[in-house]
């Protein structure tokens, strides 16, 4: 039997959410000690792409601004010194652009019940060796038994 939210929710004896992380304890009837695991609520592929595009746009604006300013300053200085100012500005623009790509913001998602439930089902799947579906419910089993 494939785990679903409907058939595993009765096994959850503890659920503590901290941001995108969910600390869980699962325990089946007759199981003496619950199994602990973590679930992570993640954005879907479309959300990741949308967030990445926003971050890339911000990075491009930062890079362009710094490059334009260093180009103008380099033009004022002129000669070899101007080339050095432009090169330094270009390096600074690249560094600032890469710093503005925030992975936390790219992986940010609206936490809906549906996403939370999907994360919990995925986390339960990692414990599947400890449970088997029997008589319309999950039953604890020792691994390898």
KAMOCOR-V876815 format. One record per residue. N is the residue number from 0. RES is the residue in one letter. SS is DSSP state (2 for helix, 1 for strand, 0 for the rest). D_FIRST is the distance of its C-alpha to the first C-alpha in Angstrom with 1 decimal. Layout:
n: (N;N)
res: (RES;RES)
ss: (SS;SS)
d_first: (D_FIRST;D_FIRST)
This chain:
n: (0;1;2;3;4;5;6;7;8;9;10;11;12;13;14;15;16;17;18;19;20;21;22;23;24;25;26;27;28;29;30;31;32;33;34;35;36;37;38;39;40;41;42;43;44;45;46;47;48;49;50;51;52;53;54;55;56;57;58;59;60;61;62;63;64;65;66;67;68;69;70;71;72;73;74;75;76;77;78;79;80;81;82;83;84;85;86;87;88;89;90;91;92;93;94;95;96;97;98;99;100;101;102;103;104;105;106;107;108;109;110;111;112;113;114;115;116;117;118;119;120;121;122;123;124;125;126;127;128;129;130;131;132;133;134;135;136;137;138;139;140;141;142;143;144)
res: (X;X;X;X;X;X;X;X;X;X;X;X;X;X;X;X;X;X;X;X;X;X;X;X;X;X;X;X;X;X;X;X;X;X;X;X;X;X;X;X;X;X;X;X;X;X;X;X;X;X;X;X;X;X;X;X;X;X;X;X;X;X;X;X;X;X;X;X;X;X;X;X;X;X;X;X;X;X;X;X;X;X;X;X;X;X;X;X;X;X;X;X;X;X;X;X;X;X;X;X;X;X;X;X;X;X;X;X;X;X;X;X;X;X;X;X;X;X;X;X;X;X;X;X;X;X;X;X;X;X;X;X;X;X;X;X;X;X;X;X;X;X;X;X;X)
ss: (0;0;0;0;2;2;2;2;2;2;2;1;1;1;1;1;1;1;0;0;1;1;1;1;1;1;0;0;0;0;0;0;0;0;1;1;1;1;1;1;0;0;0;0;2;2;2;2;2;2;2;2;2;2;2;2;2;2;2;2;2;2;2;2;2;2;2;2;2;2;2;2;2;2;2;2;2;0;2;2;2;2;2;2;2;2;2;2;2;2;2;2;2;2;2;2;2;2;2;0;0;0;2;2;2;2;0;0;0;0;0;0;2;2;2;2;2;2;2;2;2;2;2;2;2;0;0;2;2;2;1;1;1;1;0;0;1;1;1;1;0;0;0;0;0)
d_first: (0.0;3.8;6.3;9.0;12.4;12.2;9.5;11.0;14.7;15.6;15.1;17.8;21.1;23.1;23.2;26.5;27.1;30.0;30.4;27.5;26.2;23.9;24.0;21.0;20.4;17.1;17.5;15.5;17.5;19.7;19.4;23.0;23.0;20.8;19.5;21.3;20.5;21.8;20.5;22.9;23.4;24.5;26.2;24.9;26.9;29.4;30.2;30.8;33.1;35.0;35.5;36.6;39.1;40.5;41.0;42.5;44.9;46.1;46.6;48.6;50.8;51.5;52.3;54.5;56.4;57.2;58.1;60.5;62.1;62.6;64.0;66.5;67.5;67.8;70.0;72.2;72.6;73.1;73.7;71.8;71.0;69.4;67.3;66.1;65.3;63.3;61.4;60.7;59.6;57.2;55.6;55.4;53.8;51.1;50.4;50.3;48.0;45.5;45.7;45.0;41.6;39.6;36.0;35.2;36.2;34.4;31.1;31.9;29.7;29.7;27.2;25.5;22.8;20.5;21.2;20.9;17.5;16.3;18.0;16.4;12.8;14.1;15.7;12.7;11.0;14.2;13.7;10.3;12.5;13.5;10.4;8.0;5.9;8.9;11.0;9.3;9.6;9.1;11.8;14.0;14.8;17.6;17.0;17.9;17.7)
